[in-house]
Every structure is written in structure tokens, then in C-alpha cells.
Amino acid sequence: MIFARAWALAFLILPVVLLVWQWSRSPRRLNLILKALVLVAVVLALAEPEMTVSENKTGAVVLVDTSAGLPAEEVRRASDLATQIDKARGRNQVRVIPFARTTRAVATDEHRGSWSIRKTAGEAGRATDLEAAVRDGIAAMPSGTIPRLVLISDGNENQGSLVRAASMARDLNIPIDAIGLRGPPKPLLRIESIALPSLAFAGEKFPIDLVVSSPGKANASVELNAEGRKLGTQSLALEPGSNYVRVHTAINTAGSVELSGVLRSSEAGEVAFERALTLRKPRVLYFSNDPEGTEKHLLDTLTAAQFVIDRSQDPVKPSIRDYQMVVFNNQDLDALPTARKEEFERFVRDGGGMLVLGGERNVYREEKEKKPEDAMDRSLPAKLAPPKSPEGTCVVLIVDKSSSMEGRKMELARQAAIGVIQNLRPIDLVGVLIFDNSFHWAVPIRRAEDRSTITRMVAGITPDGGTQIAPALSEAYRKISVQTNVTYRHVVLLTDGISEEGDSLNVAKDAVTKKVTISTVGLGQDVNRAYLEKVAVTAKGRAYFLTDPSGLEQILLKDVMEHTGSTAIEKAITPVVVHRSAVLDGVGIETAPPLRGYVKFIAKPGADTVLKFEPNDP
């Protein structure tokens, strides 16, 4: 015993003095003795006596292996062992911690008087890290106790190092008691090697190459997992000896990903593997001149496929070195410089992707003498098909030049007419009829071979006067109907105003009998929609109405190409699946709505044609 205030013991003299002084004088000596004892007790209390009593308590942490590979009966046995240890603890402390890949908290239904520990579910249960379990067990040791670890496991670790953990426990003077469980039978299968690509992209399928050793013939399956979810399963037929196996999968998350797999066979057991993989988001360079908003579905599809999209209107200048794919939306590929075509060919040859979306700018150009394929043609699996009209077509553009067309409307109308002319073949015929209160031919019907002269004639059109549509329409029909040496005859009427109908509907009816089609284009809000629609529908053409004239050139090109048997066809059409392909996975093409058009290409030998359209088209 020790005293915190030993100096207070000096006051013990007081009860002694009291006894000596009062002993002979007091007849009540028992009371005197009691008073002296009380004074002694007070003095001892003031001195704060302390006594150390030794008591040894053990703090045991029980680590229970709950890996998915353990047999169910062994997990129940581990629970029984934990229950026995817990009930025999007496004054000692016991903590039970389940573990697999890492330690985890005990669920409420795993301990209700006795222990009923479950296997660890999901990705966390597909590995065993004894080192992490021992390290976490040491950290969870109750303070003020003699530490002790109890490890209940089959000892089959596939992460970490138990030897390293045991060395750490020894340095801390913490003993480890090990209780062995019966693990799964040793698999007869063995994975000799695993190979992953050095570069993979999010959302893209990539290969995993395995070399699997099997003692005999066996049916097996490979299950792949990542990000806590199952990626898929592939069945295998193994032969005796080494088997080369390639499986494919895709992961939609960029960054560092832990990929795990299990090779299972009812005859030869199962073996697991893990690899770390870094995925990048692929970059696509998107070439398009289409108005914004018309490509929303395509861009949304690329974004959903994890692409980072960079957009350009110029397919000639931007570098393509840092991209994984290029997309051409409605581009005239034939007009690209030779050096640029060769650059795209090298890009494809080195593994880059190329997607070509057809449109009215895909123009078939006849060659007087056969030339070797250029670099762009060699890069594509198909060639642009020639139009259905080898004899040529005749196109007449009727352009409103009234004063209301002044400014940007007239500028865009001239530009649209020139765009149509530039896309016609030399054997085609073209005429441009302009009108206000009267009409005259800015370009009399002639062959489209001298484009520069025709372009200058169109560029000279200036706005003036009123709007009289019917006489101009009659004149255009009269002139085009006599052109008999062509396959297709098509008239396009462009106006921004209202006019008397005159005999326009009779002209449209006669046009049908002469196989002349008429389309109408209304600019702005001040047009007679009903009149323009009736003319177009009667003459088997189309009616278009634009509030923004910036899309005029594209509309005219599409309409002329469609009605002159050209390569570009714009109409509702349902594709037919030629054969199943990975490119259609998840598309649901059987229930998809009709497409709005297509561009005719001829597949090269060896090309994989997945969809087809009209039976008479390539």
C-alpha cells in the first residue's frame, strides 16, 4: 500500500495524545478508544491510501474466414467454434470479426445468442486476404487486456501475405491461434497465363487471352466481374493439356478497374484470377456541316458509348493523331485532297475506326477512263453506287425574285441553286426560271457540264417586282415536258409569297401523265401552304416549309437527289437484317422505327453486309 499524501500520516499523533491525556481522567474509556479510532480513520483517508491488485484479462479477437470458396458446412463449423469461444470467455473479452477480401461488420442476424455467420456476398467474398484480416484484428484488440488472435480459416489466401502479418504480430507480442477449416478441393484446372491489351477503351469490347491447363476433356465456363457486377459468362470446351481461350468483355467506366474472373468446371473444379486494367475514354473527331439539332440522336448515341466528341466542319485541316475514330456526316469524300485521303487510309490501317454517314453530298462522279482506287476508296468496305439514270436527268429550278426576296433570302436562294448545279453530272440538264410579275429564263435548259458559266448566270439574279407563280410554273412544265432524252424530269418551285393559283393544279395533274415531278419550297410565314402542298402532292413531289432559310441548300439538294434517281434516297424505309452481328447488339432493330432514308453503296467483295433495303438497290 502506498499513500498519495504521506505527510498527512503525521497527524496520527493526535489520537495518541488524546488517549494519553484522557485515559486517566475519563471513566468512559470505551468511548475514548472509539474517538481515537475515528481520528485514525480520518487521518488515513486524508493520506489517500492506494493498493494495486493484479488481475489478468485476455482480449481475444476471433477472425472468421467467410470467403465464397469455403464449403457451406465449414462456414457453419466456424460459426460453432466462434460460439464456443464466446461462451467460454468468462471475465475475458471476445470480439468476432468476419473477413474475406477485407474484414466486415457483423450483421444483426448473425449473432443472436449464438453465432450464425454467413459467407461474404458479392465481389468482396471472391478473395481471401489473411494479412488484411490479421492487421485489422490487431487494430480491433480491446484495450487493457492481454491480446490474442484466433484465426479460423482454410489458409488459402489469394491476396496479401499471412507470413508478413504473422511477423507483425510477433513483433507486437500477440500470439495467433489458428484453427483450420477444410477448404474447397484443389482444382485440377490451372491458368498458365493471362494477357490483357495494353490499351483499352471504356465501352469497347476488348479481348482477354487465357492459357488454361486441363487434365482431360471438360466442359467449363468463364465468368467475368468488375465494378461489383457480373459482366458475362462464356462456355468453353477444354481438351487435355494447354488450351488457348479468348473471351471478350466491355466495361463502361474509364479509369483504373479491377477485373476478376472465375473459371469453373463441374469435373475439374474452379480457379479464380484477378487483373488491374486502366480504361480510357475513346475520342472521336466528328466532321459535319449539318445544322445543330439535326444530329442529336447520333451525338447522344456516341456519348452513351463513352466517346469524347470533338466537332469540326473542315475534314481537311484537323490532326487525327489523338483520335480513335473519325465520323463523316454527309461529306463529299471524293473532294478531299489526295494527301488527306492517304492520311485517313493510314489511320484505318493502324486500327482507327471510320464511320461514314451518307447524305446528299455523297455525289457519284462518272469517270471517262477507269482509274485505280484512291486511298479513301481503299479504306471503305463499299463504293458509292451510280444513280439509276445513266441517260441523265433534267432539273428546272423556279426561283421567286420578287422584292420580298431581297437580302439574305436571295443570297441563300442563289447559293442553293448553285449547290444543286454543282452536284449534277455533265450529262444532266438544268434550267433556272426566275419570276416576279412576269418570268424569264436566267439559265435556259442546257447541259450541266459548263458549271462555271451557269454559276455566273445564277449569281446575277437580283430581286424586284411582285409574285405571279402560275405563269412561271406553266412555262417550266412546258419546257421540261419536251425533254424526252432523259430518265427523270423534276421541277422545284421556290417562293416566299402568296400568288393566285391560276391553272397550277391542272399543270400538276398534267405533269403526272408526262412523268414530271414537282416539289415546292415555301420560305417564311407569308406563303400559301395549302396551295404549295396541293401542287406538290398532285405532281408526286414534296412540299417543304422553312422559317429559317439557312437550311435551304440542303433541302434543295436532298429533294433533287431523291427525285432524279440519285444515290441519296430520302423516304421512310424499313431495313432487313441480313445476318446477326455484334454491331446490332442491344439495338433492337426488329422493333426499331423506319429509317428516313439511305445512300446507295455497293459492297466490296469480303465486306460484311449487315442490313439491306430495297431489293433492286445494292
C-alpha positions, 0 to 999 in steps of 0.5 A: 500500500502506498499513500498519495499524501504521506505527510498527512500520516503525521497527524496520527499523533493526535489520537495518541495524545488524546488517549494519553491525556484522557485515559486517566481522567475519563471513566468512559474509556470505551468511548475514548478508544472509539474517538481515537479510532475515528481520528485514525480513520480520518487521518488515513483517508486524508493520506489517500491510501492506494493498493494495486491488485493484479488481475489478468484479462485476455482480449481475444479477437476471433477472425472468421474466414467467410470467403465464397470458396469455403464449403457451406458446412465449414462456414457453419463449423466456424460459426460453432467454434466462434460460439464456443469461444464466446461462451467460454470467455468468462471475465475475458473479452471476445470480439468476432470479426468476419473477413474475406477480401477485407474484414466486415461488420457483423450483421444483426442476424448473425449473432443472436445468442449464438453465432450464425455467420454467413459467407461474404456476398458479392465481389468482396467474398471472391478473395481471401486476404489473411494479412488484411484480416490479421492487421485489422484484428490487431487494430480491433484488440480491446484495450487493457487486456492481454491480446490474442488472435484466433484465426479460423480459416482454410489458409488459402489466401489469394491476396496479401501475405499471412507470413508478413502479418504473422511477423507483425504480430510477433513483433507486437507480442500477440500470439495467433491461434489458428484453427483450420477449416477444410477448404474447397478441393484443389482444382485440377484446372490451372491458368498458365497465363493471362494477357490483357491489351495494353490499351483499352477503351471504356465501352469497347469490347476488348479481348482477354487471352487465357492459357488454361491447363486441363487434365482431360476433356471438360466442359467449363465456363468463364465468368467475368466481374468488375465494378461489383457486377457480373459482366458475362459468362462464356462456355468453353470446351477444354481438351487435355493439356494447354488450351488457348481461350479468348473471351471478350468483355466491355466495361463502361467506366474509364479509369483504373478497374479491377477485373476478376474472373472465375473459371469453373468446371463441374469435373475439374473444379474452379480457379479464380484470377484477378487483373488491374486494367486502366480504361480510357475514354475513346475520342472521336473527331466528328466532321459535319456541316449539318445544322445543330439539332439535326444530329442529336440522336447520333451525338447522344448515341456516341456519348452513351458509348463513352466517346469524347466528341470533338466537332469540326466542319473542315475534314481537311485541316484537323490532326487525327493523331489523338483520335480513335475514330473519325465520323463523316456526316454527309461529306463529299469524300471524293473532294478531299485532297489526295494527301488527306485521303492517304492520311485517313487510309493510314489511320484505318490501317493502324486500327482507327475506326471510320464511320461514314454517314451518307447524305446528299453530298455523297455525289457519284462522279462518272469517270471517262477512263477507269482509274485505280482506287484512291486511298479513301476508296481503299479504306471503305468496305463499299463504293458509292453506287451510280444513280439509276439514270445513266441517260441523265436527268433534267432539273428546272429550278423556279426561283421567286425574285420578287422584292420580298426576296431581297437580302439574305433570302436571295443570297441563300436562294442563289447559293442553293441553286448553285449547290444543286448545279454543282452536284449534277453530272455533265450529262444532266440538264438544268434550267433556272426560271426566275419570276416576279410579275412576269418570268424569264429564263436566267439559265435556259435548259442546257447541259450541266457540264459548263458549271462555271458559266451557269454559276455566273448566270445564277449569281446575277439574279437580283430581286424586284417586282411582285409574285405571279407563280402560275405563269412561271410554273406553266412555262417550266412544265412546258419546257421540261415536258419536251425533254424526252432524252432523259430518265427523270424530269423534276421541277422545284418551285421556290417562293416566299409569297402568296400568288393566285393559283391560276391553272397550277393544279391542272399543270400538276395533274398534267405533269403526272401523265408526262412523268414530271415531278414537282416539289415546292419550297415555301420560305417564311410565314407569308406563303400559301401552304395549302396551295404549295402542298396541293401542287406538290402532292398532285405532281408526286413531289414534296412540299417543304416549309422553312422559317429559317432559310439557312437550311435551304441548300440542303433541302434543295439538294436532298429533294433533287437527289431523291427525285432524279434517281440519285444515290441519296434516297430520302423516304421512310424505309424499313431495313432487313437484317441480313445476318446477326452481328455484334454491331446490332447488339442491344439495338433492337432493330426488329422493333426499331422505327423506319429509317428516313432514308439511305445512300446507295453503296455497293459492297466490296467483295469480303465486306460484311453486309449487315442490313439491306433495303430495297431489293433492286438497290445494292 
